């Protein structure tokens, strides 16, 4: 049986790693999935490369500067949504300019693996924890 065709929603996210911890942000009240913790990032705009989109999103969301060339593809997740299909690309990021601040989030946290596993996260982000387990030890 063929599955229903849905348009793709390409999204990028960053595993910003510092001292064995990764940055996560809490989705603000009034947003979809409010209160859940996620990796910073966002939608890819038409005509944008994934790396350029992630650098733009990190500037908008956190106020940090990122050279797209320093983003290293890490893994991806795929999940059906109500009307589209999410493809979430996760990049590793070890260098950036500035100090992250929660411009579009309720809070930020530098989380080690134990903390990551205890935080409520969107289902699409959960597969990333296995990959990050290898990086955060």
DSSP file (Angstrom, degrees, kcal/mol; ACC not computed):
  #  RESIDUE AA STRUCTURE BP1 BP2  ACC     N-H-->O    O-->H-N    N-H-->O    O-->H-N    TCO  KAPPA ALPHA  PHI   PSI    X-CA   Y-CA   Z-CA
    1    1 A X              0   0    0      0, 0.0     2,-0.2     0, 0.0     0, 0.0   0.000 360.0 360.0 360.0 131.6    0.0    0.0    0.0
    2    2 A X        -     0   0    0      1,-0.1     2,-0.1     3,-0.0     3,-0.1  -0.549 360.0-123.2 -77.7 140.5    1.4    3.4   -0.9
    3    3 A X        -     0   0    0     -2,-0.2     2,-0.1     1,-0.1    -1,-0.1  -0.446  35.9 -88.7 -80.2 157.9    1.7    6.0    1.8
    4    4 A X        -     0   0    0     -2,-0.1     2,-0.4     1,-0.1    -1,-0.1  -0.400  44.3-116.8 -64.1 136.6    0.0    9.3    1.6
    5    5 A X        +     0   0    0     -2,-0.1     2,-0.4    -3,-0.1    -1,-0.1  -0.630  38.3 177.5 -79.5 131.9    2.1   12.0   -0.1
    6    6 A X        -     0   0    0     -2,-0.4    78,-0.2    79,-0.0     2,-0.1  -0.966  32.4-108.2-130.8 147.8    3.0   14.9    2.1
    7    7 A X  E     -a   84   0A   0     76,-0.6    78,-2.4    -2,-0.4     2,-0.3  -0.469  40.5-111.3 -72.6 149.9    5.2   17.9    1.4
    8    8 A X  E     -a   85   0A   0     76,-0.2     2,-0.6    -2,-0.1    78,-0.2  -0.589  18.3-156.5 -83.8 142.9    8.5   17.9    3.2
    9    9 A X  E     -a   86   0A   0     76,-2.8    78,-2.2    -2,-0.3     2,-0.4  -0.895  15.2-158.2-115.2  96.3    9.3   20.4    5.9
   10   10 A X  E     +a   87   0A   0     -2,-0.6    34,-1.9    76,-0.2     2,-0.3  -0.644  17.3 174.6 -81.2 128.1   13.2   20.6    6.0
   11   11 A X  E     -aB  88  43A   0     76,-2.7    78,-3.0    -2,-0.4     2,-0.3  -0.967  16.7-151.1-133.2 145.6   14.5   21.9    9.3
   12   12 A X  E     -aB  89  42A   0     30,-2.9    30,-1.7    -2,-0.3     2,-0.3  -0.879  13.3-179.6-117.4 151.0   18.0   22.3   10.7
   13   13 A X  E     -aB  90  41A   0     76,-2.4    78,-2.5    -2,-0.3     2,-0.4  -0.974  17.4-132.6-145.7 158.2   19.3   22.2   14.2
   14   14 A X  E     -a   91   0A   0     26,-2.5     2,-1.0    -2,-0.3    26,-0.4  -0.936   6.1-153.6-118.6 135.0   22.7   22.5   16.0
   15   15 A X  E     -a   92   0A   0     76,-3.3    78,-2.2    -2,-0.4     2,-0.8  -0.842  25.0-165.5 -96.2  90.2   24.3   20.4   18.6
   16   16 A X  E     -a   93   0A   0     -2,-1.0     7,-1.8     7,-0.4     2,-0.5  -0.718   9.5-160.6 -82.1 112.8   26.4   23.3   20.1
   17   17 A X  E     +D   22   0B   0     76,-2.3     2,-0.3    -2,-0.8     5,-0.2  -0.833  21.2 162.7-108.5 130.9   29.0   21.5   22.2
   18   18 A X  E >  S-D   21   0B   0      3,-2.6     3,-1.4    -2,-0.5    77,-0.0  -0.945  70.9 -18.3-146.6 120.7   31.0   23.1   25.0
   19   19 A X  T 3  S-     0   0    0     -2,-0.3     3,-0.1     1,-0.3   117,-0.0   0.867 127.2 -48.6  52.3  44.5   32.9   21.2   27.7
   20   20 A X  T 3  S+     0   0    0      1,-0.3    93,-0.3   115,-0.1     2,-0.3   0.630 120.7 100.5  75.6  12.7   31.0   17.9   27.2
   21   21 A X  E <   -D   18   0B   0     -3,-1.4    -3,-2.6    91,-0.1     2,-0.4  -0.893  59.5-142.7-127.4 159.5   27.6   19.6   27.3
   22   22 A X  E     -DE  17 111B   0     89,-2.6    89,-3.0    -2,-0.3     2,-0.4  -0.944  22.1-114.8-124.4 145.0   25.2   20.6   24.5
   23   23 A X  E     + E   0 110B   0     -7,-1.8    17,-0.4    -2,-0.4    -7,-0.4  -0.622  35.3 176.2 -81.7 130.9   23.0   23.7   24.4
   24   24 A X  E     - E   0 109B   0     85,-2.5    85,-2.2    -2,-0.4     2,-0.3  -0.941  13.6-151.3-128.4 155.3   19.2   23.1   24.4
   25   25 A X  E     -FE  38 108B   0     13,-3.0    13,-2.7    -2,-0.3     2,-0.5  -0.942  15.0-124.9-127.7 150.2   16.4   25.7   24.5
   26   26 A X  E     -FE  37 107B   0     81,-2.6    80,-2.5    -2,-0.3    81,-0.6  -0.809  28.6-118.6 -96.9 129.5   12.9   25.5   25.9
   27   27 A X  E     - E   0 105B   0      9,-3.1     8,-2.6    -2,-0.5    78,-0.1  -0.436  37.2-115.4 -66.2 134.1   10.0   26.2   23.6
   28   28 A X    >   -     0   0    0     76,-0.5     3,-1.7     6,-0.2     8,-0.1  -0.247  32.5 -88.0 -73.5 157.9    8.1   29.3   24.8
   29   29 A X  T 3  S+     0   0    0      1,-0.2    -1,-0.1     5,-0.1     3,-0.1  -0.312 114.5  33.1 -57.5 144.2    4.4   29.3   26.0
   30   30 A X  T 3  S+     0   0    0      1,-0.3    -1,-0.2    -3,-0.1     2,-0.2   0.317  99.0 104.3  88.7  -8.6    2.0   29.8   23.2
   31   31 A X  S X  S-     0   0    0     -3,-1.7     3,-1.4     1,-0.1    -1,-0.3  -0.595  86.5 -83.2 -99.3 165.0    4.2   28.0   20.6
   32   32 A X  T 3  S+     0   0    0      1,-0.3    -1,-0.1    -2,-0.2    -4,-0.0  -0.455 119.0  11.5 -61.8 137.2    3.7   24.5   19.2
   33   33 A X  T >  S-     0   0    0      1,-0.2     3,-1.9    -2,-0.1    -6,-0.3   0.832  93.2-165.9  60.5  34.8    5.2   22.0   21.7
   34   34 A X  T <   +     0   0    0     -3,-1.4    -6,-0.2     1,-0.2    -1,-0.2  -0.184  65.7  22.4 -53.4 139.6    5.5   24.7   24.4
   35   35 A X  T 3  S+     0   0    0     -8,-2.6    -1,-0.2     1,-0.3    85,-0.2   0.172  92.9 120.9  89.1 -17.2    7.7   23.7   27.3
   36   36 A X    <   -     0   0    0     -3,-1.9    -9,-3.1    -8,-0.1     2,-0.4  -0.466  61.6-123.8 -79.4 154.2    9.6   21.0   25.5
   37   37 A X  E     +Fg  26 121B   0     83,-3.2    85,-0.7   -11,-0.2     2,-0.3  -0.788  37.6 164.8 -98.8 139.9   13.4   21.3   25.2
   38   38 A X  E     -F   25   0B   0    -13,-2.7   -13,-3.0    -2,-0.4     2,-0.3  -0.918  42.1 -92.4-146.6 168.5   15.0   21.2   21.7
   39   39 A X        -     0   0    0     -2,-0.3   -15,-0.2   -15,-0.2   -24,-0.1  -0.702  55.7-101.5 -82.9 138.6   18.2   21.9   19.9
   40   40 A X  S    S+     0   0    0    -17,-0.4   -26,-2.5   -26,-0.4     2,-0.3  -0.281  75.0  86.4 -64.9 146.3   18.3   25.4   18.5
   41   41 A X  E     -B   13   0A   0    -28,-0.2     2,-0.3    16,-0.2   -28,-0.2  -0.982  45.3-158.9 159.8-158.1   17.6   25.9   14.8
   42   42 A X  E     -B   12   0A   0    -30,-1.7   -30,-2.9    -2,-0.3    15,-0.1  -0.985  36.1 -25.2 173.9-165.8   14.7   26.3   12.4
   43   43 A X  E     -B   11   0A   0     -2,-0.3     2,-0.6   -32,-0.2   -32,-0.2  -0.325  49.9-123.4 -73.9 148.6   13.2   26.1    9.0
   44   44 A X        -     0   0    0    -34,-1.9   -34,-0.2    -2,-0.1     2,-0.1  -0.826  28.8-138.7 -88.5 124.1   15.2   26.3    5.8
   45   45 A X    >   -     0   0    0     -2,-0.6     3,-2.3     4,-0.2     8,-0.1  -0.485  36.1 -80.0 -80.4 154.1   13.9   29.1    3.6
   46   46 A X  T 3  S+     0   0    0      1,-0.3    -1,-0.1    -2,-0.1     3,-0.1  -0.283 119.1  16.2 -54.4 133.7   13.5   28.6   -0.2
   47   47 A X  T 3  S+     0   0    0      1,-0.3     2,-0.3    -3,-0.1    -1,-0.3   0.355 100.0 120.2  84.9  -5.5   16.8   29.0   -1.9
   48   48 A X    <   -     0   0    0     -3,-2.3    -1,-0.3     4,-0.0     2,-0.2  -0.678  61.8-129.1 -91.9 143.6   18.9   28.6    1.3
   49   49 A X     >  -     0   0    0     -2,-0.3     4,-2.5     1,-0.1     5,-0.2  -0.563  29.2-112.9 -78.1 156.6   21.4   25.9    1.9
   50   50 A X  H  > S+     0   0    0      1,-0.2     4,-2.3     2,-0.2     5,-0.2   0.898 118.0  50.6 -56.9 -39.8   20.9   24.0    5.2
   51   51 A X  H  > S+     0   0    0      2,-0.2     4,-2.3     1,-0.2    -1,-0.2   0.909 110.8  47.1 -67.3 -41.9   24.2   25.5    6.5
   52   52 A X  H  > S+     0   0    0      2,-0.2     4,-2.3     1,-0.2    -1,-0.2   0.896 112.0  52.1 -65.5 -39.4   23.2   29.1    5.7
   53   53 A X  H  X S+     0   0    0     -4,-2.5     4,-2.8     2,-0.2    -2,-0.2   0.911 110.1  48.0 -62.5 -42.5   19.8   28.5    7.2
   54   54 A X  H  X S+     0   0    0     -4,-2.3     4,-2.6     2,-0.2     5,-0.2   0.913 110.5  50.5 -68.1 -41.5   21.3   27.3   10.4
   55   55 A X  H  X S+     0   0    0     -4,-2.3     4,-1.6     2,-0.2    -1,-0.2   0.921 113.5  46.9 -60.1 -42.8   23.7   30.1   10.7
   56   56 A X  H  X S+     0   0    0     -4,-2.3     4,-2.5     1,-0.2    -2,-0.2   0.938 112.7  48.8 -63.4 -47.3   20.8   32.6   10.2
   57   57 A X  H  X S+     0   0    0     -4,-2.8     4,-3.3     1,-0.2     5,-0.3   0.883 109.6  51.5 -62.1 -39.9   18.6   30.8   12.7
   58   58 A X  H  X>S+     0   0    0     -4,-2.6     4,-1.9     2,-0.2     6,-1.3   0.853 110.9  49.1 -68.0 -33.3   21.3   30.7   15.4
   59   59 A X  H  X5S+     0   0    0     -4,-1.6     4,-1.1     4,-0.2    -2,-0.2   0.938 117.0  41.5 -66.2 -47.4   21.9   34.5   14.9
   60   60 A X  H  <5S+     0   0    0     -4,-2.5    -2,-0.2     1,-0.2    -3,-0.2   0.916 124.4  35.2 -67.1 -44.5   18.1   35.1   15.2
   61   61 A X  H  <5S+     0   0    0     -4,-3.3    42,-2.0    -5,-0.2    43,-0.8   0.848 136.7  14.3 -81.3 -36.3   17.4   32.7   18.1
   62   62 A X  H  <5S-     0   0    0     -4,-1.9    39,-1.7    -5,-0.3    -3,-0.2   0.556  91.0-121.3-120.4 -12.9   20.6   33.0   20.1
   63   63 A X     << +     0   0    0     -4,-1.1     2,-0.4    -5,-0.7    -4,-0.2   0.791  66.6 134.1  73.1  27.3   22.5   36.1   18.9
   64   64 A X        -     0   0    0     -6,-1.3     2,-0.4    34,-0.1    -1,-0.3  -0.860  53.1-129.1-111.7 148.0   25.6   34.1   18.0
   65   65 A X  B     -H   97   0C   0     32,-2.6    32,-2.6    -2,-0.4     2,-0.4  -0.778  26.6-175.5 -94.1 136.5   27.6   34.3   14.8
   66   66 A X        -     0   0    0     -2,-0.4     2,-0.7    30,-0.2    30,-0.1  -0.997  25.1-138.3-135.6 131.7   28.4   31.1   13.0
   67   67 A X    >   -     0   0    0     -2,-0.4     3,-2.7    28,-0.3     4,-0.4  -0.810  19.6-142.7 -82.9 116.5   30.5   30.5    9.9
   68   68 A X  G >  S+     0   0    0     -2,-0.7     3,-1.4     1,-0.3    -1,-0.1   0.785  98.0  66.2 -53.1 -27.4   28.5   28.0    7.9
   69   69 A X  G 3  S+     0   0    0      1,-0.2    -1,-0.3    -3,-0.0   -18,-0.0   0.709  94.1  59.4 -67.7 -18.7   31.7   26.3    6.9
   70   70 A X  G <  S+     0   0    0     -3,-2.7     2,-0.5    25,-0.1    24,-0.4   0.513  80.5 103.7 -87.9  -4.5   32.3   25.2   10.5
   71   71 A X    <   -     0   0    0     -3,-1.4     2,-0.6    -4,-0.4    22,-0.2  -0.676  57.2-161.1 -81.4 123.8   29.0   23.3   10.7
   72   72 A X  E     -C   92   0A   0     20,-2.2    20,-3.4    -2,-0.5    -2,-0.1  -0.922  21.8-119.6-108.5 119.8   29.6   19.5   10.4
   73   73 A X  E     +C   91   0A   0     -2,-0.6    18,-0.2    18,-0.2     3,-0.1  -0.330  38.4 169.8 -56.3 133.9   26.6   17.3    9.4
   74   74 A X  E     -     0   0A   0     16,-2.8     2,-0.3     1,-0.5    17,-0.2   0.789  49.8 -47.3-114.7 -55.6   26.0   14.8   12.3
   75   75 A X  E     -C   90   0A   0     15,-1.5    15,-3.0     2,-0.0    -1,-0.5  -0.935  47.0-131.8-166.1-177.8   22.7   13.0   11.7
   76   76 A X  E     -C   89   0A   0     -2,-0.3     2,-0.3    13,-0.2    13,-0.2  -0.963   4.9-148.9-146.1 164.5   19.1   13.4   10.8
   77   77 A X  E     -C   88   0A   0     11,-2.3    11,-2.7    -2,-0.3     2,-0.4  -0.953   6.2-157.1-132.0 154.3   15.6   12.5   11.9
   78   78 A X  E     +C   87   0A   0     -2,-0.3     2,-0.3     9,-0.2     9,-0.2  -0.999  19.9 163.1-134.4 129.4   12.4   11.9    9.9
   79   79 A X  E     -C   86   0A   0      7,-2.3     7,-2.8    -2,-0.4     2,-0.2  -0.990  35.0-119.1-151.0 138.0    8.9   12.2   11.3
   80   80 A X  E     -C   85   0A   0     -2,-0.3     5,-0.2     5,-0.2     2,-0.2  -0.533  29.4-167.5 -73.7 141.5    5.4   12.5   10.0
   81   81 A X        -     0   0    0      3,-2.9    -1,-0.0    -2,-0.2     0, 0.0  -0.598  41.6 -86.7-113.5-178.9    3.5   15.6   11.1
   82   82 A X  S    S+     0   0    0     -2,-0.2     3,-0.0     1,-0.2    -2,-0.0   0.916 120.4   2.1 -57.1 -46.4   -0.3   16.3   10.8
   83   83 A X  S    S+     0   0    0    -77,-0.0   -76,-0.6   -76,-0.0     2,-0.2   0.461 131.9  31.4-124.5  -4.4    0.0   17.8    7.2
   84   84 A X  E    S-a    7   0A   0    -78,-0.2    -3,-2.9   -75,-0.0     2,-0.5  -0.791  75.4-108.5-140.5-178.0    3.7   17.5    6.3
   85   85 A X  E     -aC   8  80A   0    -78,-2.4   -76,-2.8    -2,-0.2     2,-0.3  -0.978  30.2-138.7-124.0 120.3    6.7   15.3    6.8
   86   86 A X  E     -aC   9  79A   0     -7,-2.8    -7,-2.3    -2,-0.5     2,-0.5  -0.583  15.9-173.6 -79.8 131.0    9.6   16.7    9.0
   87   87 A X  E     -aC  10  78A   0    -78,-2.2   -76,-2.7    -2,-0.3     2,-0.6  -0.965  12.0-167.4-121.6 110.9   13.2   16.1    7.9
   88   88 A X  E     -aC  11  77A   0    -11,-2.7   -11,-2.3    -2,-0.5     2,-0.5  -0.889   4.1-160.9-108.6 115.1   15.4   17.4   10.7
   89   89 A X  E     -aC  12  76A   0    -78,-3.0   -76,-2.4    -2,-0.6     2,-0.5  -0.837   6.5-156.3 -97.4 123.9   19.1   17.8   10.0
   90   90 A X  E     -aC  13  75A   0    -15,-3.0   -16,-2.8    -2,-0.5   -15,-1.5  -0.886   9.4-169.8-105.4 128.7   21.4   18.0   13.0
   91   91 A X  E     -aC  14  73A   0    -78,-2.5   -76,-3.3    -2,-0.5     2,-0.4  -0.871  20.6-126.1-113.6 147.3   24.8   19.6   12.7
   92   92 A X  E     -aC  15  72A   0    -20,-3.4   -20,-2.2    -2,-0.3     2,-0.4  -0.765  26.5-172.9 -89.1 138.5   27.7   19.6   15.2
   93   93 A X  E     +a   16   0A   0    -78,-2.2   -76,-2.3    -2,-0.4   -22,-0.1  -0.974  19.8 162.9-137.4 120.6   29.0   23.1   16.1
   94   94 A X        +     0   0    0     -2,-0.4     2,-0.4   -24,-0.4    -1,-0.1   0.579  66.5  45.9-110.7 -16.1   32.1   23.6   18.2
   95   95 A X        +     0   0    0    -25,-0.2     2,-0.3   -28,-0.1   -28,-0.3  -0.993  57.6 145.6-134.9 139.1   32.9   27.3   17.5
   96   96 A X        -     0   0    0     -2,-0.4     2,-0.5   -30,-0.1   -30,-0.2  -0.958  42.1-110.1-157.5 166.7   30.7   30.4   17.4
   97   97 A X  B    S+H   65   0C   0    -32,-2.6   -32,-2.6    -2,-0.3     2,-0.1  -0.910  76.2  13.7-109.2 132.1   31.0   34.1   18.2
   98   98 A X  S    S-     0   0    0     -2,-0.5     2,-0.5   -34,-0.2   -34,-0.1  -0.292  89.0 -69.8 100.4 174.3   29.1   35.6   21.1
   99   99 A X        -     0   0    0    -36,-0.2    -2,-0.0    -2,-0.1    -1,-0.0  -0.933  51.3-114.2-108.9 123.6   27.3   34.2   24.1
  100  100 A X        -     0   0    0     -2,-0.5     2,-0.3     2,-0.0   -37,-0.2  -0.281  36.5-177.9 -58.6 136.1   24.0   32.4   23.5
  101  101 A X        -     0   0    0    -39,-1.7     2,-1.8     6,-0.0     3,-0.2  -0.981  36.1-108.5-133.9 148.1   20.9   34.2   24.8
  102  102 A X        +     0   0    0     -2,-0.3   -40,-0.2     1,-0.2     3,-0.2  -0.508  50.2 155.6 -80.8  81.2   17.3   33.0   24.7
  103  103 A X  S    S+     0   0    0    -42,-2.0    -1,-0.2    -2,-1.8   -41,-0.2   0.839  83.7  15.9 -74.3 -33.8   15.8   35.5   22.2
  104  104 A X  S    S+     0   0    0    -43,-0.8   -76,-0.5    -3,-0.2     2,-0.3   0.044 118.0  75.5-128.1  24.5   12.9   33.1   21.1
  105  105 A X  E    S-E   27   0B   0    -44,-0.2   -78,-0.2    -3,-0.2     3,-0.1  -0.906  75.1-127.6-133.9 160.2   12.9   30.6   23.9
  106  106 A X  E    S-     0   0B   0    -80,-2.5     2,-0.3    -2,-0.3   -79,-0.1   0.837  89.8 -12.7 -74.0 -33.9   11.8   30.5   27.5
  107  107 A X  E     -E   26   0B   0    -81,-0.6   -81,-2.6    -6,-0.1     2,-0.3  -0.985  56.4-138.1-161.3 161.1   15.2   29.3   28.7
  108  108 A X  E     -E   25   0B   0     -2,-0.3     2,-0.3   -83,-0.2   -83,-0.2  -0.915  19.7-175.7-121.1 153.1   18.6   27.9   27.7
  109  109 A X  E     -E   24   0B   0    -85,-2.2   -85,-2.5    -2,-0.3     2,-0.8  -0.981  27.2-137.7-149.5 139.8   20.6   25.1   29.3
  110  110 A X  E     -E   23   0B   0     -2,-0.3     2,-0.4   -87,-0.2   -87,-0.2  -0.880  40.1-166.3 -91.8 109.6   24.0   23.5   28.8
  111  111 A X  E     -E   22   0B   0    -89,-3.0   -89,-2.6    -2,-0.8     2,-0.1  -0.822  18.2-151.1-110.4 134.7   23.0   19.8   29.3
  112  112 A X     >  -     0   0    0     -2,-0.4     4,-2.7   -91,-0.2     5,-0.2  -0.353  46.6 -89.0 -84.2 179.2   25.2   16.8   29.8
  113  113 A X  H  > S+     0   0    0    -93,-0.3     4,-2.3    23,-0.2     5,-0.2   0.892 127.0  52.0 -61.3 -42.0   23.9   13.4   28.6
  114  114 A X  H  > S+     0   0    0      1,-0.2     4,-0.8     2,-0.2    -1,-0.2   0.919 112.5  45.8 -61.5 -43.0   22.1   12.6   31.9
  115  115 A X  H >> S+     0   0    0      1,-0.2     4,-1.2     2,-0.2     3,-0.9   0.919 110.2  54.2 -65.8 -42.8   20.2   15.9   31.8
  116  116 A X  H >< S+     0   0    0     -4,-2.7     3,-0.6     1,-0.3    -2,-0.2   0.910 107.0  51.4 -56.6 -42.8   19.4   15.5   28.1
  117  117 A X  H 3< S+     0   0    0     -4,-2.3    -1,-0.3     1,-0.2    -2,-0.2   0.715 110.7  49.4 -69.4 -19.4   17.8   12.1   28.8
  118  118 A X  H << S+     0   0    0     -3,-0.9    -1,-0.2    -4,-0.8     2,-0.2   0.623  91.7  93.6 -93.8 -14.4   15.7   13.6   31.6
  119  119 A X  S << S-     0   0    0     -4,-1.2     2,-0.5    -3,-0.6   -83,-0.1  -0.547  82.1-115.0 -81.5 141.6   14.3   16.6   29.7
  120  120 A X        +     0   0    0     -2,-0.2   -83,-3.2   -85,-0.2     2,-0.3  -0.651  47.0 176.6 -72.3 125.5   11.0   16.4   27.9
  121  121 A X  B     -g   37   0B   0     -2,-0.5   -83,-0.2   -85,-0.2     5,-0.1  -0.892  37.0 -90.9-129.8 156.1   11.8   16.8   24.2
  122  122 A X    >>  -     0   0    0    -85,-0.7     3,-1.5    -2,-0.3     4,-0.9  -0.377  43.4-114.2 -60.9 146.9    9.9   16.7   20.9
  123  123 A X  H >> S+     0   0    0      1,-0.3     3,-0.6     2,-0.2     4,-0.6   0.834 114.3  59.6 -54.5 -35.4    9.8   13.1   19.5
  124  124 A X  H 34 S+     0   0    0      1,-0.2    -1,-0.3     2,-0.2     3,-0.2   0.770 103.8  51.6 -67.1 -24.7   11.9   14.1   16.4
  125  125 A X  H X4 S+     0   0    0     -3,-1.5     3,-1.4     1,-0.2     4,-0.5   0.724  89.7  79.8 -82.7 -21.7   14.8   15.2   18.7
  126  126 A X  H X< S+     0   0    0     -4,-0.9     3,-1.5    -3,-0.6     4,-0.5   0.844  83.5  59.6 -60.3 -38.3   14.9   11.9   20.7
  127  127 A X  T >X S+     0   0    0     -4,-0.6     4,-0.8     1,-0.3     3,-0.6   0.765  95.2  67.3 -62.1 -20.8   16.9    9.9   18.1
  128  128 A X  H <> S+     0   0    0     -3,-1.4     4,-2.7     1,-0.2    -1,-0.3   0.759  83.6  72.7 -69.2 -23.6   19.7   12.4   18.4
  129  129 A X  H <> S+     0   0    0     -3,-1.5     4,-1.8    -4,-0.5    -1,-0.2   0.868  93.0  53.5 -63.1 -36.4   20.5   11.4   22.0
  130  130 A X  H <> S+     0   0    0     -3,-0.6     4,-0.7    -4,-0.5    -1,-0.2   0.911 112.2  44.5 -64.2 -42.0   22.0    8.1   20.9
  131  131 A X  H >X S+     0   0    0     -4,-0.8     3,-0.9     1,-0.2     4,-0.7   0.914 112.9  50.9 -68.0 -42.7   24.4    9.9   18.5
  132  132 A X  H >X S+     0   0    0     -4,-2.7     4,-2.2     1,-0.2     3,-0.7   0.794  95.7  71.7 -66.8 -27.3   25.2   12.6   21.1
  133  133 A X  H 3< S+     0   0    0     -4,-1.8    -1,-0.2     1,-0.3     4,-0.2   0.860  98.0  49.5 -54.7 -36.4   26.0   10.0   23.6
  134  134 A X  H << S+     0   0    0     -3,-0.9     3,-0.3    -4,-0.7    -1,-0.3   0.766 114.2  44.9 -74.3 -26.1   29.2    9.2   21.6
  135  135 A X  H << S+     0   0    0     -4,-0.7    -2,-0.2    -3,-0.7    -1,-0.2   0.759 108.1  54.5 -89.1 -26.4   30.2   12.9   21.5
  136  136 A X     <        0   0    0     -4,-2.2   -23,-0.2     1,-0.2    -1,-0.2   0.297 360.0 360.0 -96.8  10.6   29.6   13.9   25.1
  137  137 A X              0   0    0     -3,-0.3    -1,-0.2    -4,-0.2    -2,-0.1   0.454 360.0 360.0 -93.6 360.0   31.7   11.3   26.9
